Amino acid sequence: MRKTNKRLINEIIVHCSATPAGREVTVEQMRHWHVAGRGWRDIGYHYIVHLDGKIDVGRPVEQVGAHCRGHNRHSIGVCYIGGLGDDGKPADTRTNAQREALSLLIHSLRQQYPGAIVHGHREFAAKACPCFDAYSEYNEP
């Protein structure tokens, strides 16, 4: 665990955007969903991982996110674009580029915040998000 400008970070929470496989979403679109649609002051996630593996910064890490009720104060929210299969049901739709980028990003965050545990949003909410077992995939034994 490490502090970042007064925030103690002990969790990294992985999400999906719950959008169809192969459909790209910009940070600005996501920000609009969160601000206009939900009334938040900014995008809820700290990092967004695009289909091509590009990583964008959403909300600054120094600010509390809006991505997982009851866990925002001490966590960093990471979201990959996708999460819905061709049938519209939850599915692990990560591209190879997203898998690699997520792995690198989470490894980097775990180095910056030693002791932080990686979780999937589904561990804290009645959702399939992020549509794979992030806890098992990203926490080293």
C-alpha positions in Angstrom: 0.0 0.0 0.0 1.2 3.4 -0.8 -0.2 6.9 -0.5 -0.8 9.1 -3.5 -1.4 12.7 -2.6 -3.3 11.7 0.6 -5.0 8.6 -0.9 -4.0 5.2 0.5 -4.3 2.7 -2.4 -4.8 -0.9 -1.5 -7.0 -2.1 -4.3 -6.9 -2.1 -8.1 -10.3 -2.9 -9.5 -10.8 -4.1 -13.1 -13.9 -3.3 -15.1 -15.2 -3.6 -18.6 -17.2 -1.0 -20.4 -20.1 -3.4 -21.1 -20.0 -2.6 -24.8 -20.0 -5.0 -27.7 -16.8 -6.8 -28.7 -14.9 -4.8 -31.4 -16.8 -1.5 -30.8 -14.3 1.1 -29.7 -15.3 3.8 -27.2 -13.5 7.0 -26.6 -12.6 8.4 -23.3 -14.8 11.4 -24.1 -17.8 9.2 -24.9 -17.3 7.4 -21.6 -16.9 10.7 -19.8 -20.2 11.9 -21.3 -21.9 8.7 -20.1 -20.7 9.3 -16.6 -21.2 13.1 -16.4 -24.4 13.6 -18.4 -25.9 10.1 -17.8 -25.0 9.6 -14.1 -24.4 13.1 -12.9 -20.8 12.5 -11.8 -18.2 15.3 -12.0 -15.9 13.3 -14.3 -15.3 9.9 -15.8 -15.3 7.2 -13.0 -12.2 5.2 -14.0 -8.6 6.2 -13.7 -7.4 4.2 -16.7 -9.1 3.0 -19.9 -7.6 0.2 -22.1 -8.6 0.4 -25.7 -9.0 -2.4 -28.3 -5.6 -1.7 -29.7 -4.0 -1.8 -26.3 -3.6 2.0 -26.0 -4.0 3.2 -22.4 -5.7 6.5 -21.7 -5.9 8.3 -18.4 -9.4 9.1 -17.2 -9.8 10.6 -13.8 -6.4 11.5 -12.2 -5.2 8.9 -9.8 -4.9 11.5 -7.1 -8.7 11.9 -7.1 -11.1 9.4 -5.7 -12.7 7.4 -8.5 -16.4 6.6 -9.1 -16.2 3.0 -10.2 -17.0 0.6 -7.2 -19.3 1.6 -4.4 -17.7 1.3 -1.0 -14.2 0.9 -2.5 -13.5 4.1 -4.4 -11.6 5.9 -1.7 -8.7 3.4 -1.6 -8.7 2.0 -5.1 -7.7 2.7 -8.7 -10.3 1.8 -11.4 -9.1 0.3 -14.6 -11.6 -0.4 -17.5 -11.1 -2.3 -20.7 -13.3 -1.5 -23.7 -15.7 -4.4 -24.3 -17.3 -7.1 -22.2 -20.3 -8.1 -24.3 -20.2 -11.0 -26.8 -21.9 -11.1 -30.2 -25.1 -12.4 -28.4 -25.1 -9.3 -26.1 -24.3 -11.3 -23.1 -21.3 -10.8 -20.8 -18.1 -12.3 -22.2 -14.3 -11.8 -21.9 -13.8 -9.9 -25.2 -10.3 -8.6 -24.5 -8.1 -8.5 -27.6 -4.6 -9.8 -27.4 -3.4 -6.1 -27.3 -5.7 -5.4 -24.4 -4.6 -8.5 -22.5 -0.9 -7.4 -22.9 -1.7 -3.8 -22.0 -3.8 -4.7 -19.0 -1.0 -7.0 -17.7 1.6 -4.3 -18.1 -0.5 -1.6 -16.6 -1.5 -3.7 -13.6 2.1 -4.9 -13.1 3.2 -1.2 -13.1 0.4 -0.2 -10.6 1.3 -3.1 -8.3 4.9 -1.8 -8.3 3.8 1.7 -7.5 1.4 0.5 -4.8 3.0 -2.5 -3.2 0.4 -4.6 -1.3 -2.5 -3.5 -3.5 -4.7 -6.4 -4.4 -6.3 -6.7 -7.8 -10.0 -7.4 -7.9 -12.7 -7.7 -10.6 -15.7 -5.4 -10.1 -17.9 -8.6 -9.9 -16.3 -9.4 -6.5 -18.1 -6.3 -5.1 -21.3 -6.0 -7.2 -23.9 -8.3 -8.7 -22.4 -8.0 -12.1 -20.3 -10.1 -14.5 -17.9 -7.2 -14.9 -15.1 -7.5 -16.0 -16.2 -10.9 -17.4 -13.1 -12.8 -16.3 -11.5 -13.7 -12.9 -9.2 -10.6 -12.5 -8.2 -11.7 -8.9 -6.8 -15.0 -10.1 -5.2 -13.6 -13.3 -3.4 -10.6 -11.8 -2.5 -11.5 -8.2 0.8 -13.2 -8.0 0.9 -16.4 -5.8 
